[in-house]
Amino acid sequence: MADSFSKNSKAEVLAAPLKTRPERGAFLSGVVHTAGSVVISGTSIALVIAAADNALAAKTSGLISGLYNFDALVCGGKIELDGAAAKAVLEGAGILFNGGGAVYIRPGIDPGLVKTREAAAAYVKGAYAAAGSMSVKNGYRLEFALSNMTLASDLRGLLQSFGVTAKCVERADRAVLYIKDADSASDCLALMGAYKSVLELNNRYAERKVSQSANRVINCDLANIDKALAAAAEQAAAIGRLADAGLLDGLNGRLADAARLRLDYPEAGIAELAQKAGISKSGMKHRLDRLKNLADGI
């Protein structure tokens, strides 16, 4: 069911480790920005974060405690902070800032929090865990329900930096960022570390294609397998030529990793290699194409 897929993919995202403080800060910012409500009254300030999921509540409150040394009140699907605690979390999340003696709320993402690819990916994880969903019942649709179009545009920019294409639309008083094709949804899930969900999505996609037109899909799959095996053999041969020319050891880390994976898994498809490398399918294809071009230039 769609609900179980969405729930399981979020559980995977929440279980994925956040290795550095910038990653933890970016993840928390993604949660607060998409599920938080700010109340400012005079000089007092309060923050309420919607967290109906127990795992999200536990992870969010744990991050607040670890990053800011404040204990958050978790009650009735909400995390509540006020005073200095609320101010510290909002400022750290790049949402609250001072200017000209006044307090402002930033509607979009603070660029300083997502300078690295790891931090940018962590922000996407937080936003999905707090405000994302994935439907696989009638087609494929991964979406983020956001408070404003500025935030939706900024998040779309983060996804595009990883080669994931998404679209924005206004719906009532919300902005929705959505992905409708299986490949892009799969790349987004992989970016967030939800690899089991990627495999399940790919299996569902294959099953749906078979049910729609079994013979056509089987014939197409066989042709694709033949093409994929031929391409894999060509890539391996190109890497062999680079090795014979003594150029393999001089490759940069990303190309060297791609070459090693192709040689270690000679019959694997690009999607499988991309999953093993933790990158998008288009990213792996680009690296293998570069290796072939280098070999052709020898």
LUMDO-981804 format. One record per residue (C-alpha): residue in three letters; x, z, y. Coordinates in Angstrom, 1 decimal. Layout:
N
+-------+--------+--------+--------+
| zavex |      x |      z |      y |
+-------+--------+--------+--------+
|   ALA |      X |      Z |      Y |
...
+-------+--------+--------+--------+
END
This chain:
298
+-------+--------+--------+--------+
| zavex |      x |      z |      y |
+-------+--------+--------+--------+
|   MET |    0.0 |    0.0 |    0.0 |
|   ALA |    1.1 |   -0.6 |    3.6 |
|   ASP |    0.8 |    3.0 |    4.5 |
|   SER |    3.1 |    4.1 |    1.7 |
|   PHE |    5.7 |    1.4 |    2.5 |
|   SER |    5.8 |    2.6 |    6.1 |
|   LYS |    6.0 |    6.2 |    5.1 |
|   ASN |    8.8 |    5.5 |    2.6 |
|   SER |   10.8 |    3.4 |    5.0 |
|   LYS |   10.6 |    6.2 |    7.6 |
|   ALA |   11.7 |    8.7 |    5.0 |
|   GLU |   14.8 |    6.6 |    4.3 |
|   VAL |   15.6 |    6.3 |    8.0 |
|   LEU |   15.3 |   10.1 |    8.5 |
|   ALA |   17.5 |   10.7 |    5.4 |
|   ALA |   20.3 |    8.5 |    6.7 |
|   PRO |   23.2 |   10.5 |    8.1 |
|   LEU |   24.1 |   10.5 |   11.8 |
|   LYS |   27.9 |   10.9 |   11.6 |
|   THR |   28.9 |   11.4 |   15.3 |
|   ARG |   27.5 |   13.3 |   18.3 |
|   PRO |   26.8 |   10.0 |   20.2 |
|   GLU |   24.7 |    8.8 |   17.2 |
|   ARG |   22.8 |   12.1 |   17.1 |
|   GLY |   22.2 |   12.0 |   20.8 |
|   ALA |   21.0 |    8.4 |   20.7 |
|   PHE |   18.7 |    9.1 |   17.7 |
|   LEU |   17.1 |   12.1 |   19.6 |
|   SER |   16.7 |    9.9 |   22.7 |
|   GLY |   14.8 |    7.4 |   20.6 |
|   VAL |   12.5 |   10.1 |   19.3 |
|   VAL |   11.9 |   11.7 |   22.7 |
|   HIS |   11.4 |    8.4 |   24.5 |
|   THR |    8.8 |    7.2 |   22.1 |
|   ALA |    7.0 |   10.4 |   21.0 |
|   GLY |    7.7 |   12.8 |   23.9 |
|   SER |    5.4 |   13.8 |   26.8 |
|   VAL |    6.8 |   15.3 |   30.0 |
|   VAL |    4.9 |   17.7 |   32.2 |
|   ILE |    6.3 |   18.5 |   35.6 |
|   SER |    4.5 |   21.1 |   37.8 |
|   GLY |    6.3 |   22.1 |   40.9 |
|   THR |    9.7 |   23.3 |   39.8 |
|   SER |    8.7 |   23.9 |   36.1 |
|   ILE |    9.1 |   21.3 |   33.4 |
|   ALA |    7.9 |   21.1 |   29.8 |
|   LEU |    8.4 |   18.6 |   26.9 |
|   VAL |    6.1 |   18.1 |   24.0 |
|   ILE |    7.2 |   15.8 |   21.1 |
|   ALA |    4.6 |   14.5 |   18.7 |
|   ALA |    6.0 |   15.0 |   15.2 |
|   ALA |    3.2 |   15.0 |   12.6 |
|   ASP |    5.7 |   14.2 |    9.8 |
|   ASN |    7.4 |   17.4 |    8.6 |
|   ALA |   10.7 |   15.5 |    8.0 |
|   LEU |   10.7 |   14.1 |   11.6 |
|   ALA |    9.9 |   17.6 |   13.0 |
|   ALA |   12.7 |   19.2 |   11.0 |
|   LYS |   15.3 |   16.5 |   11.9 |
|   THR |   14.3 |   16.5 |   15.6 |
|   SER |   14.3 |   20.3 |   15.9 |
|   GLY |   17.6 |   20.4 |   14.1 |
|   LEU |   19.2 |   17.9 |   16.5 |
|   ILE |   18.0 |   19.9 |   19.5 |
|   SER |   19.5 |   23.0 |   18.1 |
|   GLY |   22.8 |   21.4 |   17.2 |
|   LEU |   23.2 |   19.4 |   20.4 |
|   TYR |   21.9 |   21.9 |   23.0 |
|   ASN |   21.8 |   25.3 |   21.3 |
|   PHE |   18.0 |   25.7 |   21.9 |
|   ASP |   15.5 |   26.7 |   19.3 |
|   ALA |   12.4 |   24.4 |   19.6 |
|   LEU |    8.9 |   25.7 |   18.8 |
|   VAL |    7.4 |   23.6 |   16.0 |
|   CYS |    3.7 |   24.0 |   15.6 |
|   GLY |    0.7 |   21.9 |   14.7 |
|   GLY |    2.6 |   18.6 |   14.4 |
|   LYS |    4.3 |   19.2 |   17.8 |
|   ILE |    7.7 |   20.3 |   19.1 |
|   GLU |    7.5 |   22.2 |   22.4 |
|   LEU |   10.2 |   23.0 |   24.9 |
|   ASP |   10.0 |   24.3 |   28.4 |
|   GLY |   12.3 |   25.3 |   31.3 |
|   ALA |   16.0 |   24.9 |   30.8 |
|   ALA |   15.6 |   23.7 |   27.2 |
|   ALA |   13.3 |   20.9 |   28.2 |
|   LYS |   15.5 |   19.9 |   31.1 |
|   ALA |   18.6 |   19.8 |   29.0 |
|   VAL |   17.0 |   17.7 |   26.3 |
|   LEU |   15.5 |   15.2 |   28.8 |
|   GLU |   18.7 |   14.8 |   30.7 |
|   GLY |   20.7 |   14.4 |   27.5 |
|   ALA |   18.3 |   11.8 |   26.3 |
|   GLY |   18.8 |    9.8 |   29.5 |
|   ILE |   15.2 |   10.2 |   30.5 |
|   LEU |   15.3 |   12.8 |   33.3 |
|   PHE |   17.7 |   12.3 |   36.3 |
|   ASN |   18.0 |   13.4 |   39.9 |
|   GLY |   18.3 |   11.1 |   42.8 |
|   GLY |   18.2 |   11.9 |   46.5 |
|   GLY |   17.0 |   15.4 |   45.9 |
|   ALA |   14.1 |   14.2 |   43.7 |
|   VAL |   13.5 |   14.2 |   40.0 |
|   TYR |   12.9 |   10.9 |   38.3 |
|   ILE |   11.8 |    9.7 |   34.8 |
|   ARG |   13.7 |    6.7 |   33.5 |
|   PRO |   11.1 |    4.3 |   31.8 |
|   GLY |   13.7 |    2.4 |   29.8 |
|   ILE |   16.8 |    3.2 |   27.7 |
|   ASP |   19.9 |    4.8 |   29.4 |
|   PRO |   22.7 |    2.2 |   28.7 |
|   GLY |   25.2 |    5.0 |   28.6 |
|   LEU |   23.7 |    6.3 |   25.4 |
|   VAL |   23.9 |    3.0 |   23.4 |
|   LYS |   27.4 |    1.7 |   24.3 |
|   THR |   28.5 |    1.4 |   20.7 |
|   ARG |   26.7 |   -0.5 |   17.9 |
|   GLU |   26.5 |    2.8 |   15.9 |
|   ALA |   24.7 |    4.6 |   18.8 |
|   ALA |   22.5 |    1.6 |   19.4 |
|   ALA |   21.5 |    1.5 |   15.8 |
|   ALA |   20.8 |    5.3 |   15.9 |
|   TYR |   18.5 |    4.8 |   18.9 |
|   VAL |   16.5 |    2.2 |   16.9 |
|   LYS |   16.3 |    4.6 |   14.0 |
|   GLY |   14.9 |    7.4 |   16.2 |
|   ALA |   12.4 |    5.0 |   17.8 |
|   TYR |   11.2 |    3.8 |   14.4 |
|   ALA |   11.0 |    7.3 |   12.9 |
|   ALA |    8.8 |    8.5 |   15.8 |
|   ALA |    6.8 |    5.4 |   16.8 |
|   GLY |    7.3 |    2.7 |   14.2 |
|   SER |    5.3 |    1.3 |   11.4 |
|   MET |    5.6 |   -1.4 |    8.8 |
|   SER |    2.6 |   -3.2 |    7.3 |
|   VAL |    3.0 |   -5.4 |    4.2 |
|   LYS |   -0.7 |   -5.8 |    3.2 |
|   ASN |   -1.6 |   -9.0 |    5.0 |
|   GLY |    1.7 |  -10.6 |    5.9 |
|   TYR |    4.6 |   -8.7 |    7.3 |
|   ARG |    4.6 |   -6.8 |   10.5 |
|   LEU |    7.1 |   -4.2 |   11.7 |
|   GLU |    6.2 |   -2.7 |   15.1 |
|   PHE |    7.0 |    0.0 |   17.6 |
|   ALA |    4.2 |    1.5 |   19.7 |
|   LEU |    5.8 |    2.3 |   23.1 |
|   SER |    4.7 |    3.8 |   26.4 |
|   ASN |    5.7 |    0.9 |   28.7 |
|   MET |    7.0 |   -2.6 |   28.8 |
|   THR |   10.4 |   -1.6 |   30.3 |
|   LEU |   11.1 |    0.4 |   27.2 |
|   ALA |    9.8 |   -2.3 |   24.9 |
|   SER |   12.1 |   -4.9 |   26.7 |
|   ASP |   15.1 |   -2.6 |   26.4 |
|   LEU |   14.5 |   -2.0 |   22.7 |
|   ARG |   14.0 |   -5.7 |   22.1 |
|   GLY |   17.4 |   -6.2 |   23.8 |
|   LEU |   19.0 |   -3.7 |   21.4 |
|   LEU |   17.5 |   -5.5 |   18.4 |
|   GLN |   18.6 |   -8.9 |   19.7 |
|   SER |   22.2 |   -7.6 |   19.9 |
|   PHE |   22.0 |   -7.2 |   16.1 |
|   GLY |   20.5 |  -10.6 |   15.6 |
|   VAL |   16.9 |   -9.3 |   15.1 |
|   THR |   14.2 |  -11.2 |   17.0 |
|   ALA |   11.2 |   -9.3 |   18.2 |
|   LYS |    8.3 |   -9.9 |   20.7 |
|   CYS |    6.6 |   -7.7 |   23.2 |
|   VAL |    2.9 |   -7.5 |   24.0 |
|   GLU |    0.7 |   -5.1 |   26.1 |
|   ARG |   -2.2 |   -3.5 |   24.3 |
|   ALA |   -4.5 |   -1.3 |   26.4 |
|   ASP |   -2.2 |    1.3 |   27.9 |
|   ARG |    0.6 |    0.7 |   25.4 |
|   ALA |    3.4 |   -1.7 |   24.9 |
|   VAL |    4.0 |   -3.0 |   21.4 |
|   LEU |    7.3 |   -4.5 |   20.2 |
|   TYR |    6.7 |   -6.3 |   16.9 |
|   ILE |    8.4 |   -8.4 |   14.2 |
|   LYS |    6.2 |  -10.7 |   12.1 |
|   ASP |    8.5 |  -12.5 |    9.7 |
|   ALA |    9.9 |  -11.1 |    6.5 |
|   ASP |   13.6 |  -12.0 |    7.2 |
|   SER |   13.7 |  -10.3 |   10.6 |
|   ALA |   11.8 |   -7.3 |    9.3 |
|   SER |   14.3 |   -7.1 |    6.4 |
|   ASP |   17.2 |   -7.3 |    8.9 |
|   CYS |   15.7 |   -4.5 |   11.0 |
|   LEU |   15.2 |   -2.2 |    8.0 |
|   ALA |   18.8 |   -2.9 |    6.9 |
|   LEU |   20.0 |   -2.1 |   10.4 |
|   MET |   18.3 |    1.3 |   10.1 |
|   GLY |   19.8 |    2.0 |    6.7 |
|   ALA |   16.5 |    1.6 |    4.8 |
|   TYR |   18.0 |   -0.4 |    2.0 |
|   LYS |   15.5 |    0.6 |   -0.7 |
|   SER |   12.8 |   -0.7 |    1.6 |
|   VAL |   14.7 |   -3.9 |    2.1 |
|   LEU |   14.7 |   -4.5 |   -1.7 |
|   GLU |   11.0 |   -3.6 |   -2.0 |
|   LEU |   10.1 |   -5.9 |    0.9 |
|   ASN |   12.1 |   -8.8 |   -0.7 |
|   ASN |   10.4 |   -8.1 |   -4.1 |
|   ARG |    7.0 |   -8.1 |   -2.4 |
|   TYR |    7.8 |  -11.3 |   -0.6 |
|   ALA |    8.9 |  -13.0 |   -3.9 |
|   GLU |    5.8 |  -11.8 |   -5.7 |
|   ARG |    3.5 |  -13.0 |   -2.9 |
|   LYS |    5.1 |  -16.4 |   -2.9 |
|   VAL |    4.7 |  -16.7 |   -6.7 |
|   SER |    1.0 |  -15.7 |   -6.5 |
|   GLN |    0.3 |  -18.3 |   -3.9 |
|   SER |    1.8 |  -21.2 |   -5.8 |
|   ALA |    3.7 |  -20.2 |   -8.9 |
|   ASN |    5.0 |  -23.7 |   -9.9 |
|   ARG |    6.0 |  -24.7 |   -6.4 |
|   VAL |    7.8 |  -21.5 |   -5.8 |
|   ILE |    9.6 |  -21.5 |   -9.2 |
|   ASN |   10.8 |  -25.1 |   -8.6 |
|   CYS |   11.9 |  -24.2 |   -5.1 |
|   ASP |   13.7 |  -21.0 |   -6.3 |
|   LEU |   15.6 |  -23.0 |   -8.9 |
|   ALA |   16.7 |  -25.5 |   -6.3 |
|   ASN |   17.7 |  -22.7 |   -3.9 |
|   ILE |   19.6 |  -21.0 |   -6.7 |
|   ASP |   21.5 |  -24.2 |   -7.4 |
|   LYS |   22.2 |  -24.6 |   -3.7 |
|   ALA |   23.3 |  -21.0 |   -3.3 |
|   LEU |   25.6 |  -21.2 |   -6.3 |
|   ALA |   27.1 |  -24.4 |   -5.1 |
|   ALA |   27.6 |  -22.8 |   -1.6 |
|   ALA |   29.1 |  -19.7 |   -3.1 |
|   ALA |   31.6 |  -21.7 |   -5.2 |
|   GLU |   32.5 |  -23.7 |   -2.1 |
|   GLN |   33.1 |  -20.5 |   -0.1 |
|   ALA |   35.2 |  -19.0 |   -2.9 |
|   ALA |   37.3 |  -22.2 |   -3.0 |
|   ALA |   37.9 |  -22.0 |    0.7 |
|   ILE |   39.0 |  -18.4 |    0.5 |
|   GLY |   41.3 |  -19.4 |   -2.3 |
|   ARG |   42.9 |  -22.1 |   -0.1 |
|   LEU |   43.4 |  -19.5 |    2.6 |
|   ALA |   45.1 |  -17.2 |    0.1 |
|   ASP |   47.4 |  -20.0 |   -1.2 |
|   ALA |   48.4 |  -20.7 |    2.4 |
|   GLY |   49.3 |  -17.0 |    2.9 |
|   LEU |   46.6 |  -16.7 |    5.6 |
|   LEU |   44.3 |  -14.2 |    3.9 |
|   ASP |   46.2 |  -11.1 |    4.8 |
|   GLY |   46.2 |  -12.0 |    8.5 |
|   LEU |   42.4 |  -12.2 |    8.9 |
|   ASN |   40.6 |   -9.6 |   11.0 |
|   GLY |   38.8 |   -6.8 |    9.3 |
|   ARG |   35.4 |   -8.4 |    9.3 |
|   LEU |   36.5 |  -11.7 |    7.9 |
|   ALA |   38.7 |  -10.0 |    5.4 |
|   ASP |   35.8 |   -7.9 |    4.2 |
|   ALA |   33.6 |  -11.0 |    3.9 |
|   ALA |   36.3 |  -12.8 |    1.9 |
|   ARG |   36.7 |   -9.8 |   -0.4 |
|   LEU |   33.0 |   -9.5 |   -1.0 |
|   ARG |   32.6 |  -13.2 |   -1.9 |
|   LEU |   35.5 |  -13.0 |   -4.4 |
|   ASP |   34.2 |   -9.7 |   -5.9 |
|   TYR |   30.7 |  -11.1 |   -6.2 |
|   PRO |   31.1 |  -14.9 |   -6.8 |
|   GLU |   27.4 |  -15.5 |   -7.7 |
|   ALA |   25.8 |  -13.2 |   -5.2 |
|   GLY |   23.6 |  -14.7 |   -2.5 |
|   ILE |   24.2 |  -14.2 |    1.2 |
|   ALA |   21.5 |  -11.6 |    1.5 |
|   GLU |   23.1 |   -9.5 |   -1.3 |
|   LEU |   26.5 |   -9.7 |    0.3 |
|   ALA |   25.0 |   -8.8 |    3.7 |
|   GLN |   23.4 |   -5.7 |    2.2 |
|   LYS |   26.7 |   -4.6 |    0.6 |
|   ALA |   28.4 |   -5.1 |    4.0 |
|   GLY |   25.7 |   -3.3 |    5.9 |
|   ILE |   25.1 |   -6.3 |    8.3 |
|   SER |   22.4 |   -8.9 |    8.8 |
|   LYS |   22.1 |  -12.0 |    6.6 |
|   SER |   22.9 |  -14.3 |    9.6 |
|   GLY |   26.0 |  -12.2 |   10.4 |
|   MET |   27.3 |  -12.6 |    6.8 |
|   LYS |   26.6 |  -16.4 |    6.9 |
|   HIS |   28.5 |  -16.7 |   10.2 |
|   ARG |   31.5 |  -14.9 |    8.7 |
|   LEU |   31.6 |  -17.1 |    5.6 |
|   ASP |   31.2 |  -20.2 |    7.7 |
|   ARG |   34.2 |  -19.1 |    9.8 |
|   LEU |   36.3 |  -18.7 |    6.6 |
|   LYS |   35.3 |  -22.2 |    5.4 |
|   ASN |   36.2 |  -23.7 |    8.9 |
|   LEU |   39.6 |  -21.9 |    8.8 |
|   ALA |   40.3 |  -23.3 |    5.3 |
|   ASP |   39.2 |  -26.8 |    6.4 |
|   GLY |   41.7 |  -26.7 |    9.2 |
|   ILE |   44.7 |  -26.1 |    6.9 |
+-------+--------+--------+--------+
END
